[in-house]
């Protein structure tokens, strides 16, 4: 069973329907985020990759149009699992919006949410990749901690991924704590992935009765 992937805050500003988030784009930047899967063309070939440096030169790095393009390009890198590039660009966008717009502005909040998602999606890949050679538990744990730090009381999925990362590191009690926190934030009984890791962590601690509850 593959780990679930959730991207509730991919882009912004164009409202397509009630189920989708707002999309932030300029006409020539749109190809950058029309890359929904790893099998689509590399982000490096997109129009936005070529346009974004020009915007920085002509409009300044903190111009709204530049920040829109940077935000969308960071998400496009994420869609291609180019996490280093996605993190770098998303962090720059967030820092610029914090300076220009303040911490509580909706666009700053959206940038923070995107960066959170990039952190926990990358963490998930390093923790639970089906290719064991690609697993990197220490890196997964570091990224998951960063995701939780950005939204400690708002991101159930970040806590869930943190639990997975702790499990891969052999931190059984920390796994239980993180998965329990994730369920609390969801305000329900949890999901199969949370139950699975809770059961395994309890089993590793020798708590077989607790493990069988899941």
Secondary structure as GFF3:
##gff-version 3
##sequence-region A 1 214
A	DSSP	three_ten_helix	27	33	.	.	.	ID=ss1
A	DSSP	three_ten_helix	43	45	.	.	.	ID=ss2
A	DSSP	alpha_helix	47	59	.	.	.	ID=ss3
A	DSSP	alpha_helix	64	79	.	.	.	ID=ss4
A	DSSP	alpha_helix	83	101	.	.	.	ID=ss5
A	DSSP	alpha_helix	106	128	.	.	.	ID=ss6
A	DSSP	three_ten_helix	132	134	.	.	.	ID=ss7
A	DSSP	alpha_helix	137	150	.	.	.	ID=ss8
A	DSSP	alpha_helix	156	168	.	.	.	ID=ss9
A	DSSP	alpha_helix	172	186	.	.	.	ID=ss10
A	DSSP	alpha_helix	192	204	.	.	.	ID=ss11
A	DSSP	alpha_helix	208	212	.	.	.	ID=ss12
###
